Amino acid sequence: MIIGILMLAVIASVPDTLRIRFIGNAAFELADGSTTLLMDFPYESGLFGLNTYDLADVTPTGPVVSVITHGHADHFDRELFLQQGWKIVGPDEVSIHLPRERVIPLADTVSVGSFRIVRYETPHADMELADMEHYAYLVLWGRRRLYFSGDTDDPSNVLAMSDLDLAFVTPWLSCAVAAVGGQIQSEGVILHHHFEGMDERVCLEPTILSQGEVLTLEPASK
């Protein structure tokens, strides 16, 4: 499956283009020229054999907010975050150790520039970490709907979503959805947290992006 540029009519209240760049692992840069969201970034480069990256290559513009699903180091690196001037939205287990002026309180819905971030409490895939604070997020940009699963393997939340433009999921969540005979109601399903050699655990024929690959969305008219 190949996802190209989705072009629909422009809504005046939303910037002209949303640029989505795959940084690595579960990290994506969402930039509309006014505000930047960094999903599950910064993380510890190369941890567990996942994607390495050069922090110097990540140069977000405007107000920048890291949006973190949970506190594992392959999703959030506290020391790297503190070296930046960014703010953060994420679990209390992550933000409690950060300067208060850097933390945007995590409500059910948080507005950042043209984005609205809706949180959903979901379980981490590892049963030994069942008590870990973990969220999936629905990111709204105008009428565009982007879903970010984090590490959960519980398909109930993503299956409750409808009219998604893009869903960013793990291999194990894709297979959990397939195991119950479900389908993700999305124009595109993007795989993240993909280890080399894991193809046998990938279901639903998602798109696998190369590091640095960019997707572009324009505002939806309805």
N, C-alpha and C positions, 0 to 999 in steps of 0.2 A: 504494500500500500504506500502511495506517495502523497504527501500533503503539500500543496503548493500555497499560493496566495489566495486568501478568501476575500473577495471584494464585494461589498455591498454599499448602499448609500450611506452618506455621512450624517451623523447626528451632531448638531452644532455644539452641544455641551461637552463633547468628548473629543480629545485630540484626534488628528487624522489617521494615525497608524499606531498599532501596538506591535512591537518587535519582541519576539520571544527567542532567546538564545540559550542553547543547551551548554551549560558550563561543564557539567560532569556529575556522575553519580545521580543524586536526586535534585541537583541544583540547576535552577533556571533563572535567567534574567528577564524580567518583564519591564519594558521601557516604552513609554509613549511620548517621549520628548519633553515631558513635564515632570514626571515622577518615575522612580525605578523601584520595583519590588525584586528582592533577591530571595527566591524560594530555597529553603534549606541550604543557605550559604551565609558565611564561609564555613566550609567543613575541612577536616584534616586531610590534606592531599595524599592520595595513595593508600589510605587506611584500608585494611582487609583486602588489598589487591584491587580496589576500585580506582576510578579515574584519577590520575594526577592532573594538576593544573598549575599555572603560574599566576599568582595573585596580581602581578603587574598587568596581566592581560584583561583583568576585570576592571573596567573604568566606567562605572555607572554615573549618570548625570542627574541633576536636580536633587530634590530631597530623596534619600535612599533609605529603604526600610527592609531589613531582613525579616522574613516570615518563616518561622521554624516550627516543624511538626513535632519534634521531640528532641531530647538532649543528647542522643548518641553522637560521638565525635565524627562519624561519617555524615552527619547532618548539621552539626554546629561545633565550631572551634572557638571557645571563649576568648583565648588570647589573640587570635587573628581578628576577631570582631572588635576587641578593645583597641586595636591599632588603627581602626577606621573611624570616621566621623558619623557613621550610620546609626539609625535607630532600629528598634527591634519590636516585633510582635511574636509572642510565643508562649509556651507553657511557663507557669510560675516556677517550676523546677529549673528552668533555664534563666529566666529574667531576675530571679531573686538575688543572684550574685552579681548583678550588673548595676552601674550607676543609675539612679532613678531617672535622671534627665534623659537617658538613652532609651527608656522603656515606654512604649505605648501600651497602656493597660489592655489586656485581652478581654474584650466583651464578646457577646454573641456575634455582633457585627461591628467591624472597625472600618472607618473611612480614612483613606490615604490618597490625597489628590483625587484623580478620576476613578480610583479603585475602591471597591467595597470588598472586604474580606470577611466571609462567614465561616465560623469554626464549627466543627462537629467532633465530639469526643468519640474516639475510636480506639480499639485495643491494639497494642503492638502485636506483631505476628508471633513473637516468642512467648510461649505460655509462662515461662519463668519470669517474664517482665509484665505480667498482666496488670500490675498496679502502677506501671509507669504512665506518667501523664503524656498522652499522645493525641494529636488532632489531625484530622483531614480538613482541607479548606476548599471552599468554593470561592473563587475570585471572580468578581463581577466587574466588567469594564464596559460601561454603557449597558447594552443588552447582550454583550458577549459573556459566556459562562465557561469558566475554566476550572477544572477539578484537580486537586492535588491530594493523593492518597496517603503520603507518608509511607510507613512500613506495615500498615495493617494487612491482615489476610482475611478479615471479616468482610464479605461482599455486601452486607446489608445496606451500608451507607451509600456506596456507589450505585447500587441497584435502585435506590430510592431517588436518584437524581434523574432529571429529564432535560431534554433540549440542551445538552452540553455541546459546546463547540469543540473543546478538546478535553480529554481526560488523561492525566499523567499518572500511570500506575506501575506497580512492580510486576515482575514475572509471576510471583506467587499469588498476587491478587487477581491477575488475569486468569489464572488457572482455577482459583476459588470461584470466580464468577462462572467459568465454563462448567465446573463440577456440579453446580446447581441448575445448569441449563439456562443460565441468564445471559443477557446481552447488556453491554454498557451503552446507554442511550446518548451517543456522542457522534459528532461528525468525524472525529479522529481520535484514536487511542494511541498515546505515546508511551513507550516503555522507558522506565528509568531504573536505576539500581540494578543494572544488568551486568552480571559477571560473564567474562568470556567462558564459553563452553556450557552455558546454561540453556541453550536453545531448546532442550527437551522439556524445560519447565515453562516455556512461553506458550500461551494460548490466545485465542481470539484474533490472531494475525495482526498484532499491533505494529506501529511504525517504530523502528529503532533508529534514532538519530545519531549522527557522528558528532563528536565533540566540536563545539563551535558552530554547528549548524543552526540556521535561523529560520523561524516561521514568522509570517507576517499576517496580521488581522487588521481589517478596516472595520469601523463601527457598523453594527447591524441596524437596518432601518426598522425592523419589527421582530 
